[in-house]
Each structure stands twice: as structure tokens, then as C-alpha cells.
Amino acid sequence: MIALIVAYAHENIIGNKGKIPWDIKGEKSRFRELTTGNVVVMGRKSFEEIGKPLPDRTIYVISSTKKFDMEGVHTVTSLKEAMYKAGDRDVFISGGERLYMEAIDIVEKMYITEIDLNVEGDTRFPEFDKSKFIKTIEKVVDGDIPYRYVTYTRKEFSCQVND
């Protein structure tokens, strides 16, 4: 399975000046639950924001400018190379903006946390054709900052990673 996982606020904001512009208790649990034991592919800036390997996951960082050498973290130069190295394991694309734009047409599922929050941001999740997916609302969480877990499953799927 090839999936995408993202949290965004209003206007599809996913980041501001290299940082996630919110800190919501419990919101990261879905990421951990879904990605543990699997492959996570992310861009260099996304990895640098996390700053460390994630336990029980294989991380492929896409970068042409830096090399990451840590246990469980591998540097690749393209999404295609990451997919090749992942083999038949489940893959979760986890940002940033350019990687989401590249991957959105090849994913089977999108696990999206929609955060009910207006924030400043310079990085956005791309618009996508919602008619190509079945939308399921998994969970709604009320609180100081409400959010909901939404899964989009592609109606028809065929995967081909371009160069």
C-alpha cells in the first residue's frame, strides 16, 4: 500500500517557516499508529523538523543536498528510489509540500487530519480531485482546537512512480 499522511489547518496550511504551526495533544497519535512498523518517506525539511529517527519505522529522506546517516534513516534522491528500496512494504508519504504534490497521484489512501484552526502559513497541502476518492470520517475530536481524522480511499488505483 502507498499512502499519504498529513495534518492541515484551514486553507490546507501544513507549515510556517519550516515548523508545524500547532501543537495539539493527541493529534500525533494517528501518525504513530499508522506508520509504526512501516516505511515513511519524507523530504529533507520535514525530517529536519523532526530531527531524529522515529522508533520502529524505516525512514527514507529525499534530499539532493544532505546525507543523513542514522540508524533507521536512509537518504535517497527521489520518490522513485524510495519506493524501489521500500520493496513490498507499506509506505507512508509524510511531506512536505513538494513531495505531497509529486505523490498525490500515486497514493491509494490519504490519511488526513483536518484541524479547525486559522494559522499563518507558507506551506500548503495541494488541492486534489476529491471525486476520485471515497471519503470516510474516522473520528471527530472536540477540544480547544477541534480536529477530525479523515481517510480518502482512491476509487480506482494504479501506481506508477515517474522519474
PyRosetta script that sets phi, psi and omega in degrees:
from pyrosetta import init, pose_from_sequence

init()
pose = pose_from_sequence("MIALIVAYAHENIIGNKGKIPWDIKGEKSRFRELTTGNVVVMGRKSFEEIGKPLPDRTIYVISSTKKFDMEGVHTVTSLKEAMYKAGDRDVFISGGERLYMEAIDIVEKMYITEIDLNVEGDTRFPEFDKSKFIKTIEKVVDGDIPYRYVTYTRKEFSCQVND")
pose.set_psi(1, 137.9)
pose.set_omega(1, 172.3)
pose.set_phi(2, -112.8)
pose.set_psi(2, 121.7)
pose.set_omega(2, -178.1)
pose.set_phi(3, -130.5)
pose.set_psi(3, 165.7)
pose.set_omega(3, 177.6)
pose.set_phi(4, -124.5)
pose.set_psi(4, 141.7)
pose.set_omega(4, 178.8)
pose.set_phi(5, -133.5)
pose.set_psi(5, 130.6)
pose.set_omega(5, -174.6)
pose.set_phi(6, -155.4)
pose.set_psi(6, 152.3)
pose.set_omega(6, 168.6)
pose.set_phi(7, -121.6)
pose.set_psi(7, 133.1)
pose.set_omega(7, 176.1)
pose.set_phi(8, -141.2)
pose.set_psi(8, 154.0)
pose.set_omega(8, 178.0)
pose.set_phi(9, -97.5)
pose.set_psi(9, -170.6)
pose.set_omega(9, 178.4)
pose.set_phi(10, -53.0)
pose.set_psi(10, 150.3)
pose.set_omega(10, -178.0)
pose.set_phi(11, 60.2)
pose.set_psi(11, 25.8)
pose.set_omega(11, 176.9)
pose.set_phi(12, 59.8)
pose.set_psi(12, 27.2)
pose.set_omega(12, 179.8)
pose.set_phi(13, -69.3)
pose.set_psi(13, 127.2)
pose.set_omega(13, 176.5)
pose.set_phi(14, -116.8)
pose.set_psi(14, -14.5)
pose.set_omega(14, -178.6)
pose.set_phi(15, -164.3)
pose.set_psi(15, 163.6)
pose.set_omega(15, 176.5)
pose.set_phi(16, -148.2)
pose.set_psi(16, 118.1)
pose.set_omega(16, 179.1)
pose.set_phi(17, 54.1)
pose.set_psi(17, 41.7)
pose.set_omega(17, 175.7)
pose.set_phi(18, 80.7)
pose.set_psi(18, 9.1)
pose.set_omega(18, -178.8)
pose.set_phi(19, -129.4)
pose.set_psi(19, 154.9)
pose.set_omega(19, 171.8)
pose.set_phi(20, -78.1)
pose.set_psi(20, 125.2)
pose.set_omega(20, -172.2)
pose.set_phi(21, -84.6)
pose.set_psi(21, 29.5)
pose.set_omega(21, 174.8)
pose.set_phi(22, -155.3)
pose.set_psi(22, 160.8)
pose.set_omega(22, 173.3)
pose.set_phi(23, -141.1)
pose.set_psi(23, 100.7)
pose.set_omega(23, -174.4)
pose.set_phi(24, -113.8)
pose.set_psi(24, 119.0)
pose.set_omega(24, 179.5)
pose.set_phi(25, -57.6)
pose.set_psi(25, 129.0)
pose.set_omega(25, 177.3)
pose.set_phi(26, 88.4)
pose.set_psi(26, -16.3)
pose.set_omega(26, -175.4)
pose.set_phi(27, -69.0)
pose.set_psi(27, -28.8)
pose.set_omega(27, -177.8)
pose.set_phi(28, -80.7)
pose.set_psi(28, -8.2)
pose.set_omega(28, -175.7)
pose.set_phi(29, -64.0)
pose.set_psi(29, -35.6)
pose.set_omega(29, 179.1)
pose.set_phi(30, -63.9)
pose.set_psi(30, -41.1)
pose.set_omega(30, 177.7)
pose.set_phi(31, -58.3)
pose.set_psi(31, -48.9)
pose.set_omega(31, -178.8)
pose.set_phi(32, -61.8)
pose.set_psi(32, -47.2)
pose.set_omega(32, -178.1)
pose.set_phi(33, -61.0)
pose.set_psi(33, -43.5)
pose.set_omega(33, -176.5)
pose.set_phi(34, -75.7)
pose.set_psi(34, -37.0)
pose.set_omega(34, -171.2)
pose.set_phi(35, -92.6)
pose.set_psi(35, -18.8)
pose.set_omega(35, -178.6)
pose.set_phi(36, -59.2)
pose.set_psi(36, 131.1)
pose.set_omega(36, -179.2)
pose.set_phi(37, 84.9)
pose.set_psi(37, 2.3)
pose.set_omega(37, -176.1)
pose.set_phi(38, -122.0)
pose.set_psi(38, -175.8)
pose.set_omega(38, 177.2)
pose.set_phi(39, -95.5)
pose.set_psi(39, 135.3)
pose.set_omega(39, 175.9)
pose.set_phi(40, -120.0)
pose.set_psi(40, 128.3)
pose.set_omega(40, 179.0)
pose.set_phi(41, -113.5)
pose.set_psi(41, 129.6)
pose.set_omega(41, 180.0)
pose.set_phi(42, -147.8)
pose.set_psi(42, 160.8)
pose.set_omega(42, 175.8)
pose.set_phi(43, -77.9)
pose.set_psi(43, 168.3)
pose.set_omega(43, -177.7)
pose.set_phi(44, -58.6)
pose.set_psi(44, -47.5)
pose.set_omega(44, -177.9)
pose.set_phi(45, -63.0)
pose.set_psi(45, -38.7)
pose.set_omega(45, 178.1)
pose.set_phi(46, -63.7)
pose.set_psi(46, -42.4)
pose.set_omega(46, 179.2)
pose.set_phi(47, -66.9)
pose.set_psi(47, -41.6)
pose.set_omega(47, -179.6)
pose.set_phi(48, -62.8)
pose.set_psi(48, -31.5)
pose.set_omega(48, 177.4)
pose.set_phi(49, -68.0)
pose.set_psi(49, -39.1)
pose.set_omega(49, 176.8)
pose.set_phi(50, -70.0)
pose.set_psi(50, -45.8)
pose.set_omega(50, 172.8)
pose.set_phi(51, 79.6)
pose.set_psi(51, 2.6)
pose.set_omega(51, -178.2)
pose.set_phi(52, -159.7)
pose.set_psi(52, 161.3)
pose.set_omega(52, 174.7)
pose.set_phi(53, -62.9)
pose.set_psi(53, 153.5)
pose.set_omega(53, 176.0)
pose.set_phi(54, -100.9)
pose.set_psi(54, 130.1)
pose.set_omega(54, -176.5)
pose.set_phi(55, -59.1)
pose.set_psi(55, 142.1)
pose.set_omega(55, 173.7)
pose.set_phi(56, 59.4)
pose.set_psi(56, 31.3)
pose.set_omega(56, 175.8)
pose.set_phi(57, -139.8)
pose.set_psi(57, 151.2)
pose.set_omega(57, 170.9)
pose.set_phi(58, -99.8)
pose.set_psi(58, 124.5)
pose.set_omega(58, -176.2)
pose.set_phi(59, -108.6)
pose.set_psi(59, 129.3)
pose.set_omega(59, 169.9)
pose.set_phi(60, -112.2)
pose.set_psi(60, 118.1)
pose.set_omega(60, 179.1)
pose.set_phi(61, -100.3)
pose.set_psi(61, 124.0)
pose.set_omega(61, 178.5)
pose.set_phi(62, -88.2)
pose.set_psi(62, 117.9)
pose.set_omega(62, -179.8)
pose.set_phi(63, -157.8)
pose.set_psi(63, 140.7)
pose.set_omega(63, 173.0)
pose.set_phi(64, -109.1)
pose.set_psi(64, -1.7)
pose.set_omega(64, -176.0)
pose.set_phi(65, -113.8)
pose.set_psi(65, -19.8)
pose.set_omega(65, -177.5)
pose.set_phi(66, -136.0)
pose.set_psi(66, 153.9)
pose.set_omega(66, 177.3)
pose.set_phi(67, -119.3)
pose.set_psi(67, 128.2)
pose.set_omega(67, 179.0)
pose.set_phi(68, -106.8)
pose.set_psi(68, 128.2)
pose.set_omega(68, -176.2)
pose.set_phi(69, -128.9)
pose.set_psi(69, 83.6)
pose.set_omega(69, 179.0)
pose.set_phi(70, -137.9)
pose.set_psi(70, 158.4)
pose.set_omega(70, 178.1)
pose.set_phi(71, -62.1)
pose.set_psi(71, 127.4)
pose.set_omega(71, 178.7)
pose.set_phi(72, 83.3)
pose.set_psi(72, -0.2)
pose.set_omega(72, -179.0)
pose.set_phi(73, -122.2)
pose.set_psi(73, 127.8)
pose.set_omega(73, -177.8)
pose.set_phi(74, -128.9)
pose.set_psi(74, 141.2)
pose.set_omega(74, 177.8)
pose.set_phi(75, -96.7)
pose.set_psi(75, 133.4)
pose.set_omega(75, 174.8)
pose.set_phi(76, -130.8)
pose.set_psi(76, 165.7)
pose.set_omega(76, -176.7)
pose.set_phi(77, -102.8)
pose.set_psi(77, -6.7)
pose.set_omega(77, -178.1)
pose.set_phi(78, -156.8)
pose.set_psi(78, 162.1)
pose.set_omega(78, 174.5)
pose.set_phi(79, -62.4)
pose.set_psi(79, -39.7)
pose.set_omega(79, 179.6)
pose.set_phi(80, -59.4)
pose.set_psi(80, -43.9)
pose.set_omega(80, 178.8)
pose.set_phi(81, -64.7)
pose.set_psi(81, -40.9)
pose.set_omega(81, 178.6)
pose.set_phi(82, -62.0)
pose.set_psi(82, -43.6)
pose.set_omega(82, -179.7)
pose.set_phi(83, -64.9)
pose.set_psi(83, -39.7)
pose.set_omega(83, 178.4)
pose.set_phi(84, -62.6)
pose.set_psi(84, -46.3)
pose.set_omega(84, -178.1)
pose.set_phi(85, -69.8)
pose.set_psi(85, -28.0)
pose.set_omega(85, 178.9)
pose.set_phi(86, -69.4)
pose.set_psi(86, -24.2)
pose.set_omega(86, -179.8)
pose.set_phi(87, 64.0)
pose.set_psi(87, -131.1)
pose.set_omega(87, -176.5)
pose.set_phi(88, -98.2)
pose.set_psi(88, 16.5)
pose.set_omega(88, 178.4)
pose.set_phi(89, -79.8)
pose.set_psi(89, 155.3)
pose.set_omega(89, 175.7)
pose.set_phi(90, -67.2)
pose.set_psi(90, 137.0)
pose.set_omega(90, -176.3)
pose.set_phi(91, -120.8)
pose.set_psi(91, 135.5)
pose.set_omega(91, 175.5)
pose.set_phi(92, -119.8)
pose.set_psi(92, 117.9)
pose.set_omega(92, 176.0)
pose.set_phi(93, -83.5)
pose.set_psi(93, 125.7)
pose.set_omega(93, -173.2)
pose.set_phi(94, -127.1)
pose.set_psi(94, 28.5)
pose.set_omega(94, 170.8)
pose.set_phi(95, 105.5)
pose.set_psi(95, 168.9)
pose.set_omega(95, 10.1)
pose.set_phi(96, -93.9)
pose.set_psi(96, -153.4)
pose.set_omega(96, -170.2)
pose.set_phi(97, -54.1)
pose.set_psi(97, -49.9)
pose.set_omega(97, -177.5)
pose.set_phi(98, -64.4)
pose.set_psi(98, -39.9)
pose.set_omega(98, 179.0)
pose.set_phi(99, -66.6)
pose.set_psi(99, -40.5)
pose.set_omega(99, 175.5)
pose.set_phi(100, -59.6)
pose.set_psi(100, -43.4)
pose.set_omega(100, -180.0)
pose.set_phi(101, -61.2)
pose.set_psi(101, -39.2)
pose.set_omega(101, -179.8)
pose.set_phi(102, -71.1)
pose.set_psi(102, -36.7)
pose.set_omega(102, -171.3)
pose.set_phi(103, -90.5)
pose.set_psi(103, -17.8)
pose.set_omega(103, -169.6)
pose.set_phi(104, -59.0)
pose.set_psi(104, -28.9)
pose.set_omega(104, -179.0)
pose.set_phi(105, -84.2)
pose.set_psi(105, -6.8)
pose.set_omega(105, -177.5)
pose.set_phi(106, -114.3)
pose.set_psi(106, -3.5)
pose.set_omega(106, -176.5)
pose.set_phi(107, -84.0)
pose.set_psi(107, 146.4)
pose.set_omega(107, 174.6)
pose.set_phi(108, -82.5)
pose.set_psi(108, -37.8)
pose.set_omega(108, -176.5)
pose.set_phi(109, -135.1)
pose.set_psi(109, 152.1)
pose.set_omega(109, 171.9)
pose.set_phi(110, -128.1)
pose.set_psi(110, 121.4)
pose.set_omega(110, 176.6)
pose.set_phi(111, -100.4)
pose.set_psi(111, 107.6)
pose.set_omega(111, -172.7)
pose.set_phi(112, -117.5)
pose.set_psi(112, 131.1)
pose.set_omega(112, 169.9)
pose.set_phi(113, -100.8)
pose.set_psi(113, 113.8)
pose.set_omega(113, 179.8)
pose.set_phi(114, -94.4)
pose.set_psi(114, 113.9)
pose.set_omega(114, -175.8)
pose.set_phi(115, -99.5)
pose.set_psi(115, 127.8)
pose.set_omega(115, -178.6)
pose.set_phi(116, -84.7)
pose.set_psi(116, 78.6)
pose.set_omega(116, -173.1)
pose.set_phi(117, -154.4)
pose.set_psi(117, 135.7)
pose.set_omega(117, 171.4)
pose.set_phi(118, -94.5)
pose.set_psi(118, 120.3)
pose.set_omega(118, -180.0)
pose.set_phi(119, -136.4)
pose.set_psi(119, 157.7)
pose.set_omega(119, 171.1)
pose.set_phi(120, -72.8)
pose.set_psi(120, 141.9)
pose.set_omega(120, 178.9)
pose.set_phi(121, -161.6)
pose.set_psi(121, 149.7)
pose.set_omega(121, 177.2)
pose.set_phi(122, -119.4)
pose.set_psi(122, 3.2)
pose.set_omega(122, -179.1)
pose.set_phi(123, -132.1)
pose.set_psi(123, 132.1)
pose.set_omega(123, -174.8)
pose.set_phi(124, -129.2)
pose.set_psi(124, 152.4)
pose.set_omega(124, 169.4)
pose.set_phi(125, -78.4)
pose.set_psi(125, 137.1)
pose.set_omega(125, -175.8)
pose.set_phi(126, -69.8)
pose.set_psi(126, 151.5)
pose.set_omega(126, 171.6)
pose.set_phi(127, -65.8)
pose.set_psi(127, 150.6)
pose.set_omega(127, 178.8)
pose.set_phi(128, -144.2)
pose.set_psi(128, 162.4)
pose.set_omega(128, -178.0)
pose.set_phi(129, -79.6)
pose.set_psi(129, 97.4)
pose.set_omega(129, -176.5)
pose.set_phi(130, -66.2)
pose.set_psi(130, -18.6)
pose.set_omega(130, 179.6)
pose.set_phi(131, -70.2)
pose.set_psi(131, -14.2)
pose.set_omega(131, 179.6)
pose.set_phi(132, -88.0)
pose.set_psi(132, 1.1)
pose.set_omega(132, -174.4)
pose.set_phi(133, -130.1)
pose.set_psi(133, 155.7)
pose.set_omega(133, 169.1)
pose.set_phi(134, -100.0)
pose.set_psi(134, 125.7)
pose.set_omega(134, -176.5)
pose.set_phi(135, -98.6)
pose.set_psi(135, 130.9)
pose.set_omega(135, 177.1)
pose.set_phi(136, -127.8)
pose.set_psi(136, 125.4)
pose.set_omega(136, 174.6)
pose.set_phi(137, -88.0)
pose.set_psi(137, 114.2)
pose.set_omega(137, -174.4)
pose.set_phi(138, -83.8)
pose.set_psi(138, -39.9)
pose.set_omega(138, -174.4)
pose.set_phi(139, -161.9)
pose.set_psi(139, 141.5)
pose.set_omega(139, 175.1)
pose.set_phi(140, -116.7)
pose.set_psi(140, 129.2)
pose.set_omega(140, -178.4)
pose.set_phi(141, -118.5)
pose.set_psi(141, 119.3)
pose.set_omega(141, 174.8)
pose.set_phi(142, -89.1)
pose.set_psi(142, 162.7)
pose.set_omega(142, 179.0)
pose.set_phi(143, 157.3)
pose.set_psi(143, -165.3)
pose.set_omega(143, 178.1)
pose.set_phi(144, -57.0)
pose.set_psi(144, -40.9)
pose.set_omega(144, 175.1)
pose.set_phi(145, -125.6)
pose.set_psi(145, 100.6)
pose.set_omega(145, -179.0)
pose.set_phi(146, -69.1)
pose.set_psi(146, 150.8)
pose.set_omega(146, 174.9)
pose.set_phi(147, -153.6)
pose.set_psi(147, 166.7)
pose.set_omega(147, 176.8)
pose.set_phi(148, -142.1)
pose.set_psi(148, 147.2)
pose.set_omega(148, 176.2)
pose.set_phi(149, -92.9)
pose.set_psi(149, 123.1)
pose.set_omega(149, -179.1)
pose.set_phi(150, -124.8)
pose.set_psi(150, 137.4)
pose.set_omega(150, 175.4)
pose.set_phi(151, -117.6)
pose.set_psi(151, 129.6)
pose.set_omega(151, 173.8)
pose.set_phi(152, -108.5)
pose.set_psi(152, 123.2)
pose.set_omega(152, 178.7)
pose.set_phi(153, -112.4)
pose.set_psi(153, 125.7)
pose.set_omega(153, -178.3)
pose.set_phi(154, -63.3)
pose.set_psi(154, 135.2)
pose.set_omega(154, -179.9)
pose.set_phi(155, -68.4)
pose.set_psi(155, -45.7)
pose.set_omega(155, 177.4)
pose.set_phi(156, -126.8)
pose.set_psi(156, 131.0)
pose.set_omega(156, -173.1)
pose.set_phi(157, -125.7)
pose.set_psi(157, 131.0)
pose.set_omega(157, 165.8)
pose.set_phi(158, -147.8)
pose.set_psi(158, 133.4)
pose.set_omega(158, -172.8)
pose.set_phi(159, -107.7)
pose.set_psi(159, 130.3)
pose.set_omega(159, 170.9)
pose.set_phi(160, -150.0)
pose.set_psi(160, 116.5)
pose.set_omega(160, 179.1)
pose.set_phi(161, -88.9)
pose.set_psi(161, 123.6)
pose.set_omega(161, 180.0)
pose.set_phi(162, -85.5)
pose.set_psi(162, 161.4)
pose.set_omega(162, 177.1)
pose.set_phi(163, -70.8)
pose.dump_pdb("model.pdb")
